[in-house]
Amino acid sequence: KVVEYEWVVDYAWAAPDCVEKQVISINGEFPGPNIRSVAGDTVRVHVINRMPTEAVVIHWHGMLQTGTPWEDGAAYVSQCPIDPEDEYTYDFVTENAGTYFWHGHYGMQRAAGFYGQLIVDPPENFTEPFKYDGEHSIVLNDWWHASMIDQQLGLFSVPFRWVGEPQSLLIEGRGRYNCSLMAGGSACNATRESCKLHVMPVEAGKTYRLRIASVASLGSFNFILEGHNFTVVEADGHYVEPVTMSDIDVYSGESYSVLFTANADSSRNYWAGFNVRGRDPKTLTGLAVLQYVNTSGEPSTPAPVSPRWNDYAYSVAKARQYLARKEFIVPLPQRGPDRQIFLLNTQNRVNGRLKWALNNVSFVPTATPALAALKYNITVEAHGGHSSATPPDYFQEGYDIMKPPPYPETVQGSGVYELKGDQVVDIILQNACSLTANVSEVHPWHLHGHDFWILGYGDGVFNASKDYASLNYYNPPLRNTAPLFPFGWTVLRFVTDNPGVWPFHCHIESHFHMGMGVIFAESVDKLPDVPTDTMGCGATKFYRSP
Ligand SMILES: O=C1O[C@H]([C@@H](O)CO)C(O)=C1O
């Protein structure tokens, strides 16, 4: 079956936290519409860009795009962005059932509110390994009053202007800013309909599936359902061994399904709330209302409180609880890695600008989409002094991850890692100290075009001869996003079975914008011709189809 949508993208005014600002909308809606399909369906989205001065692309986060890497929606990687007044039709097949989302992937468009859900239901003849009576879906986000353009400019300015902590936290595009904090106050109006908190109705005794996703620009979140424990059953589109908890960490780029039973005192309602962890929180709890039948209004109880923001041992222990569900374990290949790529995450500088780098290369996109460039051997000239060399698989031996980089100056590059087909690839993400002494941050890493197994997390410098023995080779979870904890490492494994050009990057919007990503080019020669409507920018404008 084909699920078809027509989406007109334009700027709009919205006041998701009672404060009005410019956002990117679809068909006049903010946040954008949700997509629902059945695994195996074709999703076809006709995008018409009516933003007068800005191009756009849409990334279908978690969709594997097997055989259709040009539909991945990563600007200047899989396609030329869609110009103002131009149109493009995304056409792809949904593969694994699960909870996903879509968002802009050009500049920082996700931060402008350009996101929505993408839910893939299992086929009719398939029985999921759990039961529920109803479902609710929530997207978590952090929200700034400064526009995406102001934020981008600040990140590229000297001196650096950091985006800072968010003004509010949104659930389903709704939050609440304290208007009394605003000078003038006219832009903030607490009585707006648009900032009435999201409500999730429940009936006493029934069990619900709550689909949670984070499109955060910055924060690591911790979500709580006041008065209710829940059981995690799905993560990034894969069933996990059920694990019951009272609060869940959700990193940007992740999605989960949790089951809860409405078994609390049904004469009142409860908060669904989330807080920032991983950074010293300066933002009020993001709230929605869990509303039992015959109750109304808002709970009179205080907002839920999350574990201490810098209790990383708590976060790591939580992350380690996710294991592939017994009946659904996808076994690892019967051999070790054919290739290991060690990626050292550092904060750096380039000509006085603050950057993030991997193995001392800070990523910059080219004006030519890498997919078509590699497929047609189009030479991409390095511009502005950027390197187009292949980035290295290793970082300097003996690098002291506990100290700020001794030589902070780095290079900017747009080179790609070329991966051969049918290889087992291990990615060893290595965190380090930022430019500030004793500071290392959480980075949620997201891979396009693949799910990977998370083989393990650890502290300090990854030691191959010792740490390989400690990894989980039996039932590691398959995910598309994995946290890298402060001063620690995370090991991921995947098989190169999906030709395409795939970004792998920190899902923090400003960090990717500051260069925190790499590009994997996987057996591009095995692909058929790339659709010509994905080309026409950069050096691809000189391409003539044979
Ligand atoms: O990229 C970042 O910059 C700031 C800080 O390191 C410098 O202001 C911060 O917290 C980031 O995550």
The ligand as an SDF file (V2000), in Angstrom:
LIG
                    3D

 12 12  0  0  0  0  0  0  0  0999 V2000
   29.3860   23.1660   22.1170 O   0  0  0  0  0  0  0  0  0  0  0  0
   29.2860   23.6510   23.2330 C   0  0  0  0  0  0  0  0  0  0  0  0
   29.7580   24.8680   23.6220 O   0  0  0  0  0  0  0  0  0  0  0  0
   29.3930   25.0850   25.0000 C   0  0  0  0  0  0  0  0  0  0  0  0
   30.6110   25.3010   25.8320 C   0  0  0  0  0  0  0  0  0  0  0  0
   31.5010   24.2280   25.6980 O   0  0  0  0  0  0  0  0  0  0  0  0
   31.3480   26.5700   25.4410 C   0  0  0  0  0  0  0  0  0  0  0  0
   30.5430   27.6750   25.6760 O   0  0  0  0  0  0  0  0  0  0  0  0
   28.7030   23.8620   25.3810 C   0  0  0  0  0  0  0  0  0  0  0  0
   28.2240   23.6200   26.5730 O   0  0  0  0  0  0  0  0  0  0  0  0
   28.6310   23.0330   24.3250 C   0  0  0  0  0  0  0  0  0  0  0  0
   28.0320   21.8490   24.3160 O   0  0  0  0  0  0  0  0  0  0  0  0
  1  2  2  0
  2  3  1  0
  2 11  1  0
  3  4  1  0
  4  5  1  0
  4  9  1  0
  5  6  1  0
  5  7  1  0
  7  8  1  0
  9 10  1  0
  9 11  2  0
 11 12  1  0
M  END
$$$$
